[in-house]
């Protein structure tokens, strides 16, 4: 953390949040001074056009403004100015006769037609209007209130995609009910029930189709469900109480996604939303169900915000597409425009709690970052760290998002860099563009006769049990499965180190296999160390080191370098292992490490024992009581290899 800011002191923490909110809203107010509803910021415009981007900018930045308004005392000049600006923007934007009127969404049933993002912004406006409370709503006269409710009703009637979009019309309806508007014929209760039916465990939901697990839990599903039950006065019902229990479980796991320096695990789509991932922390605190103390909630959230601020996010007053620096290739989906990053504002919901709330006044607690391994029930996701200042890694045997691809990567295979890798972390990011097409980082691949790498694409089976998790995929190239090929992969993690084992079933025509580690990126090319005699490769950038060591079935090691393909830095480097295959079934085992550069990789492996006997693998860390044995043939059930899933763990 910076010397100027001491996270953990409530007053200074709240000042950081308030000053950041005001700074991030500056560009919106300046560029929209003459026409608030039609504000245009520098940046990308999607195919839906500039009017859509203006609507999105207001809808999303209002999430930030609403919390700032709600938690400010009467007479706060900045809050009063925000009320005036956003009242004008919302009234003009929802007025069909105004020159800057926002588009109205049409049906989202396939095939998709028309501009639909107004359904999303209808939900954001509803959430913001609820968060801002009477102080904002009373600024509108009866006619203006009726106009806004009518605009929301139009969107509450829409049919939408079978994913988190189900909650968007529900949110519009909830606010209509909250303010006593016309809710006849609306179907939010049905939509909410659908989403609740996607529950997996440990507070996590799949985002519609199976195997779609990501931060949409944090910046859409939990916040909107929370607001739905509150606005419709159903928190006391069985369903409302059940959701609060799920919210509490989710929040209890959230600190596991955050490193000691505030870095979030970089995983999933729409990562330009950044601090939106913090919203459930505030929802749970407001409802009094958080398993974290108020001080711990403040410390976790503030460390993440401070991490982004220290990297210069929004330093000039505008949030831009990217993670730290602006980086369009890594942060773009087709729907990403200049207003998209402002969904970060929903993560400022804590500002709606006034300065006297315990979350801002309780004394700081000792900062603890112990070594831990956390398996998220039902998701196929495991988080692990060595503790202290070490990174956090996420091992992914559960999420592929292949049922509903979110971005065209120039290939027919429906995998995505932010879902298709075996592992992610707080201090690395997946390769995008040409780097992704090369399929090195976080991959295991075979090759066709043209030398093209196979893709992981859709998971065909998965399991998890404590430090052990596994999955199966059928490798494919150009949208076609490799005939007779399947790869079973199992991971055992401890203190941020992963032992990864593969059973590769494929004709010997696919005579070469490759596995890649994390992609380490920096402003300058990372240094590398390759030792073929011990099948080992590592790269380091002065802050962190990625180490990949072959234990069984690997012949050689190397490093692949890219430029301009990683959101974490201009230059990236990836250690990899290769092996020749002379049989239809081969087993390959390696150790993956992501360390601080000053840490000794060998010391981190002290006590590790790995034994391979055919397809049986045993992994032991005796000092930590980890002893896992499994058979790659049966560790997970899948349609090509029936058997009893799981392994032995003691």
N, C-alpha and C positions, 0 to 999 in steps of 0.2 A: 504494500500500500504506500501511497505517497506520504511524504512528511507533512504536507499541508492538511491532509484529511485523516482523522483518526476514527475509523469505523468502530462502532460500539458505544460511542457517546451520543445519546439520543438527540440532543439539541443540534449538534453539528451534523448528525446524520440527516435529520429532517431538513436542515438548511441545504445540504447537498441535493436532496430530492427536489426541493422547491426551486432552487436556482437552476437545476438542470431542466426541470419542466418549463420554466420561463424561457430559458435559452432555446430549447427545442421548438417552442411555439413561436419564436420570434419571426422565423422566415415565413410561416403561414400568415401571420398578421401583416407583415410588411408587404408580401407579394399580393395579399388579398385586400389591401387597404381600400382600394377603389371599388372592388367587386368581390366581397367575401365568398359568395357561393361559387364564383367562377375563378377562384384562385388558381394560378398556374405557377408551379415551381420549376426551377431548372431540373432537367432529368428526363428519363425515358417515358415515352407515351406508348401505351399498348395499342393493339389494333382496334380497340373499342373507341378510341378517340379521346381528345383532350377534356371534353365535358365529363366523361366518366372519371378521369383522373382528378378533376376538381372536386367532384362529389366524394371520391375516396379520401382525398386529402382532408376535407372537412369532417367526414364521418369518423375517421380514425384519429385525427388530432383532437377532436372533441372528447375522445376517451381520456386523453391526457388533461385537457382543460377542465373536464367535469370534476375530476378528483381534486384538482387545484382549487376549483371554486368551492366545492363542498367542505373542504377542510380549512378554509380561510375565514378569519373573523370579519364581521361587518366592518366596512370601511377600508378593507384591503384594496388599494387602487388597482393592483394587477388583476385581482379576481374580478373587480367591477368592469375593467376593460375587456376581459375575456367574455363576460356575460354579454356585453353589448356586441362584440364582434360575432360571436357564435349565434346569438339570437338573430342577427341580421342574416347570417349565412344560411341558417336552417329555414327561416321564413322564406327567403328568396329562392332557395333551392327546391323547396317543396311546393312552390307556387307555379302551376303549369303555365301561367301567363307571363312569367318573368323571363327576361332575355337569357338569364343564366340558370334557368330551371334544370334540375337534374333529370336524367333519363329514368323511366319507370321500367322495372324488370318485367319480362314476360315469362311464360312457362319455361322451366329448365328441363322438361322431359326430353329425352333423346328423340330425334336429333336436336341439338342445342340451337336455338335461334334467338336473335335479338341480343340486346345488352342486358346482362343479368346481374352485374355486380351491385346494382342498387339494392338487391335483396340482402347482400352482405352488409352494405352500409346502413340499410334499415335496421338491422340487428345492432350494429355499432351505435347508431343514434339512440335506439331504445335503451341500450345499456348505459350510455352516457347521460341521457335524460334522467334515468332512474338514479344514477350515482350523483348527479348534480343537485337533485332534490327540488324542493319548493323554491329555493332561492333563485333558481334559473327558470323554472316553469312559470312562476308568477310574473316573470318579465314579459311573457307573451300574453296578448289580450285574448278574449274568448274566440274571436275569429281565427287568429293565428294558431291557437291551440287546436281548434277543430281542423284546420288545414293540415297541420302536422300529423294528427291522428288519422286523417283520411289517407295521407301519403303512406303511413305505416300500414294501414289496413289493406291497401292495394298489395303490399308485399306479404302481408300475413296470409293472404289467400293463395299464394303461389305454391306450386309443386316443385320440388327441388331434388338435387342429387341425393343418393342414398349414402351420405357420409355426414360429416359435421354440419353440412348445409341444412340438414333437417332442423337444426336449432335456430336458423336465421329467421324464418317466418314465425317460429314459436316465440322468439324474443320480441318481435314487433307486436304480436298478439298480447304478450304478457304486459307490455307497457300500456297498451290500449285498455286492458282490464284494470290495470293499476290506476289509471286516470278516469275510469268510468266511461270509456268510449264504447262504440258499437262493435261487439265481439261476436255477433251472429255469424254462424257458418264457418268459423275458424277451427283449425284442427291442430293447434299446438300440442294439446295433450297427447294426441296420437304420435306426433313427431318425437316428443320427449320420451314416450314409452319405447319407441324404436331404438333411440340412442341408449337408453338404460339397458336394453336387451343386448347391447354389444359389450357389456362389461366382461373383463377378463379376470381380474383379481388384483390385489394390492393397490386398489384405487385407479387402475388403468383400464381404458377402453380401447378397442380397435376402432379406427376411424372409418366405419362403414365396412367394406369388404375385409375378409380375413387377412391377417398379416400386414395390416397398415397401422403401425404403432409409432408414435412420434410426439413432438411437443404440441401437436394440436390438442392433446389432452389438457395441456396447461393454458394455452391461450384461446381456446374456444370451448371445448367440451365442458370442463369443470366450471369455468366462470359463467357460461350461459345457463347451464343447469342450475347453478347456485342462484342466479338472478331470476330464473323462471319460477322456481319454487317460492322465492321471496315476493316477487311482484304479483303472483297469483294467490298469495296467502295460503300456500300449501306446505310450508316448511314443517308444520306440525303433523302432517300426514305420514303414513308408513313410508311412502315413496320419498317424501322430503327428508325424513329422518335417515332413511337408507342412504340417500345421496350424501348427507352430511358425514355419515360414517365412512363412505368411500372417499370423500374429499379429505377427511382426516388421515386415512391410510396413505393417500397420495402425497400429502404434505409431509408426512413422516419420513418418506423416502426422498424428498426433494434435495436435502443437503447432500445426498450421495452423488448428485450430478454436478456439484460445484467444488472446484479445487480451492486451496487455501488463498490463492490470489484472486478469487472471484470468477475465474474462467469457467464457463459452462461447457458441458460435453457438446461437441459440434456434430449434430446428428439430425437427419430428417430434412424436410423441405421448409420453405418460407423462413429460413433462418434470419432473414433481414428483420424479422419482428423482435428479435433480441430480448429485451426486458419483459416482453409479454409473458414469457415463461414463468415470471414471478407471481402472476395474478392469483393462483390458488393459495399462496401463502397468506395474502391479505384477505381473501374470502374466508378462509378458515379462522383467521384472527377475528374478523368482524362478527362471525357467527359464534365465536366462543368454543370452537371444537378443535382448535389446533393442538396437536401433540407437542408442539414446540412452545417454549416460553415466549412471551412477548419480546423479550430482549433477543432471544435466539432468532426469532422471525426477522427482527430488524437487522441483525448482524448478517444473516445469510443474504437477504435481499439487498442490503446496502453494499455488501462485498461485490455482488454481481454488477450493480449499477456503477460502482466506482471502477470496476475493471473495464467496463466499456468507456467510461469518461476518460480514464487515464490513457486509453488508446486513441483518444481524439474523436470518438463518435459524437456527431452533432456539435462539434466545437465551434463552428461558424454559425450555428443557429438552425441548420437544416439537417434532418436525418436523411441519409442517402442509402441507396441499395448496396448492401455489403454486410460484412460482419464487423471487422474493425475499420479498415480502410474501405473506400468504395471499390467494389469488385463485381462487375456485372456478370461475368460468366458463371461465377459460383453462386450468385444470389438470385438469379433470374428464373422465374417460371413465366409462362406465357402471360399470366395475370399480373405480373409485377410492373407497376408504374411508379411515377415520382411520389405519389402519396402513400404507397404501400408500406414503407417502413414505419409509418406513424401508428401502426397497430401496437408498437412498443408501448404506447401510452396506456393501454389497459393494465400494464404491469405497475403503473403508478397509483393503483387504487388505494394503497395505504395512505396517500396524502389526504384522502377523504376523512381519515381519523385525525381529529384536531390535535394540536400540540400538547394537550394535557393527557392524551391517551397513554396507557401504560406502554404501548409499543414504542413510544417516543421518549418515555420518562424512566423506564426501569433501567437500573444500572447494568452495565455491560457484564457479560459472563466471560470467564476464561475461554479463549479461543482453543478449541479442540479439533484436531484433524487426525484421528487415529487411523491406523491401518484397518481396512475393512473390505469385505466382499459381500455384496448385496444382490440377491436373486429376486427379480420382480415376477411374482407368481403369475403364470398364464401368458406372459408376454414373450418368453424366449430370450429376454434381455438380462444380462448380469453386469453389475458395476463393481469395480475393484480399484483399490489404491493402496500404496505402501504407506500412506499417511504423511503427516508433516507437509512439506512443500511439494510433494510428488504429484504428478498428474493423476487424473482419474481416467480409467479406460472403460469402455462399454463394449462388451462382447455380444454380438448380434446373431442369435439363432432363432429369431422370431419375426422380424419385420422385413418385408420385401416391397410392398406397395405395388406389386405387379398386376393386381386385378384392375387397378385404376391408375395407369401411368400418368405422371404429372408433368412430364417434359419430354419433348422430342430431342433425342441425343444423336440423331443421324443414323441410327441402326434400328432394325426391326425388333430387337430383343427388348422386352419391357422392364429392364432393370434401370436403376438410377444410382448415381454415385453416393447419394446420401442415405441409401437403404441397402444397396447390394453388397457392401463390404462386410467382412466378418468382425471388424472391430473399428471403433471410433474413440475419440478422446477429447479431453479439455484443451489440449495444446497442439493438436494436429487437425487437418481437414482433408477430406478426400480430394483426389485429383478430378478436375472437370475438363470438358472439351476433349482435345486430343489426348490428354493424359488419362482421362477416363476410358477412352476407346482402346487404349493400350492394355487396360485390365491388369495392372500390376499391384497397386496398393490395395491391401485388404482382400486380395483375391487368391483363389487357386484355379488354375486353368489348364486345359488341354489345348491342342492346336489342330487345325484342319490342314489339308494338303497345300493350302495357300499361305500357311503360317499365321492365320488369324486365330486370336485367343477365344476360348469359350467364355460364356457368360453364366453367372449364377441364376439370374432371373427369379423364377418362382420356387419357393420352398415346398417340398413334397411331404415333409414330416419334420417334427421337432419335439424336443423334450428338454426339461431342465430339472435339476435336483441339487440345490445348494451350489457348490463351486463347479459342478458338472452341467454342461448344456450341450446339445447336439442338434444337427439338422441334416437333411438330405436334399440335394438338388440334382436335376438332370441337366448337365451342361448343354448349352445350345449356342449356335452361331447363325446369325442372319435369320433369326426367327424359327430355326429348325433344330430339333433335338438331335444330338449325336447318337446314332443308332447303337443301342446296347450299352450306353454309358450312364453311370450314376456315380455321385461322389457323396459319401457319408463323412461328415466332419464332426468331431467332438472336441470340446474345449474344457480344460480345467484351469481355473484362475485362482490366484492367491497373491495378495499384496501387490496388485497391479501387474503381475507377470502371468502370461498365458502359455500353457502347453497346448498346442493345437495338433490334432491327429486326423489324418484322412485315410479312408479306404476308397481307393479309386478302382472302379469297375468299368473297364472299357477295352475294346479290341486293341491289340498291339499296334494297329495302324496309327493310333494316337500314341506315338512312341516317346513323347516328351511332356513333362509336367512342370509347372512353375508356380511358386507361391511368393507373394509379396507382403511386406510389413507395412507399417504406417508410412505415410508420405510426410517427411519433415520439410518445412518451408521457411525461408527467411529472406531478408533483403539481399544477402550475399549467398553464393553457392555453399551449401553445407559441406564440411569435410567428410571424407569417407575412409573406411578401413575394411579391406576385404582379405580374408584369409582362407583360401581354397582348401588348404590342408586340413582345416578343422571345420569346413563348410560353415563359414561365419561371415557376416557382413554387418557393418554399422555405419550410421551417418550422424553427424553432430553439428549444431549451429552455435555453440557457445552457451546456450541455455539448456537445451535438451539433447538427448541422444536416443536414437532408435537402434535396437540391436536385434538381429535375427540369427539364430543358431540352429543348424540342422542336427537332430539327434538320431534319426533313423530314416533310411530310404532316400536321402538327398545326396547328390554328387558334387554340386558346385554352388558357388555363391557369387553375387555381383551387386551392382548398384545401377539403377536407371535414373537419369536426370531429366527434368523438364523445366520449362520456363513459361511463366504466365498462365499456369494451369491450377494455381492453388490460392485460395483466399487468404492464407496466412503469410504469404510472401511471394516475391517475384520468382525466386529460385527454389525448386523442390528436388528432393532426392529420396529414393525408395530402395532399401535393401531387398534382395530377392534370393530365392534358392531355386535350383533346377535339378532335374533327374531324368535319366533315360528309363523308359519302361520296356521291359522285355517279356512281361507276363500280362494276362488279362486282368489280374487283380494285384494291386500293389498297395503297400502301407507306407505312409510318410508322416514323420513326427518332427516338430520344431518348437523352439521356445521363442516367444515374442516378448520384447521388453521395450518400454518407453520410460526413460529415466531422466532425471536432471543430469546435465552434462558432467557435473562434478562427482556423481555417484559411480561406484565401481560395479559394473555389470556382473562380474564373477561373485562379488559379495552378495548381491541381490539373489543369486541362485544358490547360495550356501544351503546345504542340506537337501536340495531337490534331488529326488531319485525317480528316474523314469525307466521302466522295463517294458519291452515289446516282445510278445511271443505270438507269432502269427498275426491274427487280428485282435488279440487281447493286449490291452495297454493298462499299465498300472502307474499311477502318479502319486508320489508321496512328498510331503513337506512335514517331516516328523515334528519339527520344532513348533509348528502351528497346528498339529493334530489333523492334518489333511492326508487322507489315504483313500484314493479313489481307484477302482478297478472296473474296467468295462470291456465289452467285446464290440468292436466296430460293426460287426454283422448285425447285432441285435440291440445296440444302445438306443435306437429309435425305431419305431414302427414306420414302415412306408410300404407303398403298394407293390413295390418290386421285391421286397424282402420281408415277409411276415416273420414275426418272432416276438419274444418277450422283451419289451423296452426296458431301458434303465441300466444301471451299473451298481456295483457294490461300493458303499461309502461308509467309512468308519472314522 
